[in-house]
Amino acid sequence: MNLSRSTAVRLAVAVLAVGATVPLAALPAQAASAGQAAPVTAAVLPAAVPFTAAAVTLNADGSHTVAWASPATAVTVTAVASADADAATGTVVGQGAGTGTLTVPAGALAAGTRWFFRLTPDSGAALTVADRSLHLADAANFRDAGGYRTTDGHWVRMGRVHRSGKLSGLTPAEQQQLTAAGITRDVDLRNASERGSAPDAIPAGLAYQVADVTSLAHGIGFHGNAVTTLLGALAAGLFNGSSDLGQSIGYPFMVDFTGSDRAFHDTLTAIEAEQGALVYHCTAGKDRTGWATAVLLTLLGVDRATVNADFLASNTYTGRPDAVELSWLDAAFAEVNHVYGSFDAYLHQGLNLTDADIAALRARLLV
């Protein structure tokens, strides 16, 4: 269920008339401030990977630039067609010092494949990374949510979770790229109007799941000030099919609205449970998708500066230098602190995630 603009305006008037708010139940003592990773739960994680930096860039001429930094003496670089490729497979494309850069020329690897590069140090565990973008012309902001280092030295696994804008324009060839990437589930954060006017074009057999951030299917409820929250949502266009929140006031809505709580809970638990890779998306892939990604990365232990950089990268991928502003993301984290007191409390009390959910996400996505 979604509000038309006229219905939303009438609801706003009603809320203004009664000044309604929905108080939170008593919350546990603050465990971690908003924008910081929640405390580590009893998850069994692999040993930290001995790389402090790693990145891959697919260049316009088809070559790849692989860069890394580690305390190792030497690193072997192996090209593989999957993030989960067996350690014995792949094509060695070069070696370097513990910190180095390697260019793999165009033509050295088959075109049309998303290549991953396994960095194997002379001591310690290997790390597999790839160019973050899938380079889909009709979904420019389709990119991997992994490839980031956490504050405790782990890395977010690549090839498991992807974020994107709308998928309605995908060509058959681009749909095949989703299949080749091992993506088995598509989680749609858009409202009914957006879904109806631009339905996803996805491969047959790929599971489709709606997690509507503005859904009223389970009623209307707000944390914090309902008047401010609802008026902010109206101003941001959340209920009329807009793909832009447009101002920082729309971001607190995603923290305050109970329908958003359910949508982000469902997105995170889908990531937890899906055996294959997954993509979640809204229309432009920057606002609802941006907050979902900020929550996921923070939960996994990625530092706030890196979370900010991933959020702002939508300006580059969409080709719009003003697509997002950091103050908008700041407003969402500030609302988490204001309403819940800590990011950990938001995960548990707002998104209704259990310690087991959080541990499972970390075990699945961290290397």
C-alpha positions in Angstrom: 0.0 0.0 0.0 1.3 3.5 -0.9 0.0 7.0 -0.4 -1.0 9.2 -3.3 0.1 12.8 -2.9 -3.4 14.0 -2.1 -3.9 11.2 0.5 -0.5 12.0 2.0 -1.4 15.7 2.4 -4.7 14.8 4.1 -2.7 12.5 6.5 -0.3 15.3 7.2 -3.1 17.7 8.1 -4.6 15.1 10.4 -1.2 14.5 12.1 -0.8 18.3 12.5 -4.2 18.5 14.1 -3.5 16.1 16.8 0.3 16.6 17.1 0.7 12.8 17.3 3.9 11.1 18.1 4.7 7.5 18.7 7.1 7.1 21.7 9.6 4.4 21.8 9.7 1.8 24.4 12.6 2.0 26.9 15.9 1.4 25.1 18.9 -0.4 26.4 21.9 1.6 27.6 24.0 3.2 24.8 26.5 0.7 23.4 27.9 2.6 20.3 27.2 6.0 18.9 25.5 6.4 15.5 27.8 6.0 12.6 30.0 3.6 14.5 30.0 -0.2 14.2 28.0 -2.0 16.7 29.9 -4.1 19.2 31.1 -7.5 17.8 28.8 -10.3 18.7 29.7 -13.9 19.1 30.4 -14.5 15.4 33.1 -16.9 14.2 35.1 -14.8 11.8 38.2 -15.8 9.7 41.5 -14.2 10.7 42.0 -10.7 9.6 43.5 -10.3 6.1 46.9 -8.6 6.0 46.1 -5.9 3.5 45.5 -2.3 4.5 44.4 -1.2 1.0 43.3 -2.9 -2.2 41.5 -1.7 -5.3 40.9 -2.6 -8.9 40.0 -0.3 -11.8 38.7 -1.4 -15.2 40.1 1.3 -17.5 38.4 2.6 -20.7 40.8 0.7 -22.9 39.9 -2.7 -21.3 43.0 -2.9 -19.1 42.9 -3.4 -15.3 44.9 -1.6 -12.7 45.3 -3.5 -9.5 46.8 -1.7 -6.5 47.4 -2.9 -2.9 49.2 -2.3 0.3 50.3 -4.9 2.9 53.0 -5.7 5.3 54.0 -8.7 3.2 57.3 -9.0 1.3 55.7 -10.2 -2.0 52.2 -10.5 -3.4 51.1 -12.7 -6.3 48.2 -11.5 -8.4 45.9 -14.1 -10.0 42.9 -13.3 -12.2 39.8 -15.4 -11.5 36.3 -15.3 -12.9 34.5 -15.5 -9.5 35.1 -14.1 -6.1 34.6 -17.6 -4.7 37.0 -19.3 -7.1 39.0 -22.2 -5.7 42.5 -21.2 -4.5 44.0 -23.6 -7.1 42.3 -21.9 -10.0 43.0 -18.8 -12.0 45.6 -17.2 -14.2 48.7 -15.6 -12.5 49.0 -12.1 -14.1 51.9 -10.8 -12.1 53.8 -10.3 -8.9 54.9 -7.4 -6.9 56.2 -6.1 -3.5 54.1 -6.0 -0.4 52.8 -2.6 -1.6 52.4 -2.2 -5.3 50.5 -1.5 -8.5 50.0 -3.8 -11.5 48.5 -3.1 -14.9 46.9 -6.1 -16.7 46.8 -5.1 -20.4 43.7 -5.2 -22.5 43.5 -8.5 -24.3 45.4 -10.4 -21.6 42.0 -11.6 -20.2 38.9 -12.5 -22.0 36.5 -9.6 -22.7 32.9 -9.7 -21.4 33.9 -11.3 -18.0 33.9 -9.5 -14.7 37.4 -10.3 -13.5 38.4 -10.6 -9.9 42.0 -10.5 -8.7 43.2 -12.7 -5.9 46.1 -11.0 -4.0 48.2 -13.7 -2.3 50.8 -12.5 0.1 53.9 -14.6 1.0 52.4 -14.8 4.5 48.9 -14.5 5.6 45.5 -14.9 3.9 44.7 -13.9 0.3 42.2 -11.2 -0.6 40.0 -11.2 -3.7 39.0 -7.8 -5.2 37.4 -6.5 -8.4 36.4 -3.3 -10.0 33.3 -2.2 -8.0 31.1 -1.3 -11.0 29.5 -3.9 -13.2 29.5 -1.3 -16.0 25.9 -1.7 -17.0 25.0 1.1 -19.4 21.4 1.0 -18.4 22.0 0.8 -14.6 25.1 3.1 -14.2 24.9 3.0 -10.3 25.0 -0.8 -10.2 28.0 -1.6 -8.1 29.4 -4.0 -5.5 28.9 -3.1 -1.9 32.0 -5.1 -0.9 35.7 -4.4 -1.1 36.0 -2.2 2.0 38.3 -2.8 5.0 36.8 -2.9 8.5 38.3 -1.2 11.5 39.4 -4.6 12.9 41.3 -5.6 9.7 38.7 -7.7 8.0 37.3 -7.0 4.5 33.8 -7.0 3.2 33.6 -9.8 0.7 33.0 -8.8 -3.0 30.6 -10.6 -5.3 27.9 -11.2 -2.7 26.0 -7.9 -2.3 25.3 -5.3 -4.9 23.5 -2.0 -4.9 21.8 -0.3 -7.8 19.3 2.1 -9.2 16.2 0.9 -11.1 16.6 -2.2 -13.2 13.7 -1.6 -15.6 16.0 -0.7 -18.6 18.2 -3.7 -18.5 18.8 -5.3 -22.0 18.9 -9.1 -22.4 22.6 -8.9 -22.5 22.7 -7.0 -19.2 20.3 -9.4 -17.6 22.7 -12.1 -18.6 25.5 -10.2 -16.7 23.4 -10.5 -13.5 23.1 -14.2 -14.1 26.9 -14.4 -14.7 27.5 -12.5 -11.5 25.6 -15.2 -9.6 22.8 -12.9 -8.5 19.8 -14.9 -7.4 17.7 -12.3 -5.6 16.5 -8.8 -6.4 15.2 -6.7 -3.5 13.2 -3.6 -4.6 13.0 -0.7 -2.2 10.7 1.4 -4.4 7.0 2.3 -3.8 4.1 0.9 -5.8 4.0 3.8 -8.2 7.6 3.4 -9.1 7.3 -0.3 -9.5 4.2 0.0 -11.6 5.7 2.6 -14.0 9.1 1.0 -14.3 9.0 -2.7 -13.4 12.3 -4.5 -13.1 13.6 -6.3 -16.1 15.4 -9.3 -14.6 16.4 -12.8 -15.8 13.8 -15.6 -15.5 14.3 -17.5 -12.3 15.8 -14.6 -10.3 13.8 -14.2 -7.1 12.1 -10.8 -6.8 11.3 -9.3 -3.4 9.6 -6.0 -2.5 10.9 -4.1 0.6 9.0 -0.8 0.1 10.6 1.9 2.3 7.3 3.9 2.3 4.8 1.1 2.6 1.8 1.5 4.8 0.8 -2.1 4.5 1.5 -2.6 8.2 0.0 0.6 9.4 1.4 4.1 10.2 3.9 4.6 13.0 6.7 6.9 13.7 9.6 7.2 16.2 10.4 10.7 17.3 8.2 13.6 16.1 5.6 12.4 13.7 4.7 15.9 12.4 8.3 16.7 11.4 8.8 13.2 10.0 5.7 13.2 7.8 6.1 16.7 6.5 9.7 16.0 5.7 8.6 12.9 3.7 6.1 15.0 1.8 8.6 17.7 1.0 11.1 15.1 -0.1 8.6 13.5 -2.5 8.7 10.0 -0.9 5.0 9.4 -1.5 4.7 10.5 -5.1 7.1 8.3 -6.9 10.1 10.7 -6.7 13.5 9.1 -6.9 15.1 12.1 -5.0 14.8 12.8 -1.3 16.0 16.2 -2.3 16.9 17.4 1.2 18.3 16.2 4.5 14.9 16.2 6.1 13.9 13.2 4.0 16.7 11.0 5.5 15.4 11.1 9.1 12.1 9.7 7.7 13.9 6.5 6.9 15.0 6.2 10.5 11.7 7.3 12.0 9.0 5.5 9.9 8.1 2.1 11.1 7.5 1.0 7.5 11.1 1.8 6.7 12.2 -0.2 9.7 10.5 -3.3 8.2 11.9 -2.7 4.7 15.5 -2.4 5.9 15.1 -5.4 8.2 13.8 -7.4 5.3 16.7 -6.3 3.1 19.3 -7.2 5.7 17.8 -10.6 6.5 17.5 -11.4 2.8 21.2 -10.7 2.5 21.8 -13.0 5.5 19.8 -15.9 4.1 20.4 -15.8 0.4 22.7 -18.5 -0.8 23.7 -16.7 -4.0 24.5 -13.1 -4.6 21.9 -10.3 -4.1 21.1 -6.8 -5.4 18.9 -4.3 -3.7 17.9 -1.0 -5.3 15.6 2.0 -5.4 15.2 4.3 -8.4 18.4 6.3 -8.6 20.3 4.0 -6.2 21.4 6.8 -4.0 18.9 7.6 -1.2 17.0 4.6 0.0 19.8 2.4 -1.4 22.4 4.7 0.0 21.0 4.5 3.6 20.6 0.7 3.3 24.3 0.4 2.3 25.4 2.8 5.1 23.6 0.6 7.6 25.0 -2.6 6.2 28.6 -1.4 6.0 28.5 0.2 9.5 27.0 -3.1 10.9 30.0 -4.9 9.3 32.5 -2.6 11.0 33.5 -0.3 8.2 34.6 3.1 9.4 32.4 6.2 8.9 34.8 8.0 6.5 34.6 5.0 4.2 30.8 4.7 4.5 30.7 8.4 3.6 32.9 7.9 0.5 30.7 5.0 -0.7 27.6 7.2 -0.3 29.1 10.1 -2.2 30.3 7.8 -5.0 26.7 8.0 -6.3 27.6 11.5 -7.6 30.3 9.9 -9.8 28.3 6.8 -10.9 25.2 8.7 -11.8 27.1 11.5 -13.5 25.4 14.1 -11.3 27.8 15.9 -9.0 24.9 17.0 -6.8 23.0 13.7 -6.7 23.7 13.4 -2.9 25.1 15.5 -0.2 26.9 14.3 2.9 24.7 16.4 5.1 21.8 14.1 4.1 23.6 11.0 5.4 24.7 12.9 8.4 21.0 13.8 9.1 20.1 10.1 9.1 22.9 9.1 11.5 22.0 12.1 13.7 18.4 10.9 13.9 19.6 7.4 14.9 21.5 9.0 17.8 18.6 11.3 18.7 15.9 8.5 18.7 17.9 5.5 19.8 21.1 6.8 21.4 23.3 4.4 19.5 23.6 2.6 16.3 23.5 -0.8 18.0 20.2 0.1 19.6 18.9 1.1 16.1 19.8 -2.3 14.8 18.1 -4.1 17.6 15.2 -1.9 18.5 14.5 -0.2 15.2 15.4 -2.8 12.6 14.5 -5.7 15.0 17.7 -7.6 14.2 18.9 -10.2 16.7 22.5 -10.8 17.8 22.3 -14.0 15.7 21.2 -12.0 12.6 24.2 -9.6 13.1 26.6 -12.4 13.7 25.4 -14.3 10.6 25.7 -11.2 8.4 29.3 -10.7 9.6 30.2 -14.4 9.2 28.7 -14.4 5.6 30.2 -11.1 4.4 33.6 -10.6 6.1 36.9 -12.2 5.1 
